[in-house]
Amino acid sequence: MGRNQKTYTDEFKLEVVKEALKKDRTDTDVATQYEVPPTTLSDWKKAFCNGEIKTDSMKQLEKKYEQLQKQYAQALQELGKKQLEVEMLKKKTNSHYIL
């Protein structure tokens, strides 16, 4: 017989971890209150400290950040092309005056 493994949202995990990080209660008490195994809570705390648990809004911000990074890289590439064009035009213009 297989075990039924529960899945928890990152929001729920964060709520439980925040509660566990408060100094007025033990991890065992918090795990019991939220009906999760103490080892699971310990794993969540480690994941939280490593930045592995993210809310939906955090995930959206990361996605937006990645999009902005791509746009920035494209803009830099275009700027480089334009600067090269300007330099080539300057050289071409200067060579006409030498003749």
Beta strands, then each sheet from edge to edge (+ up, - down):
end
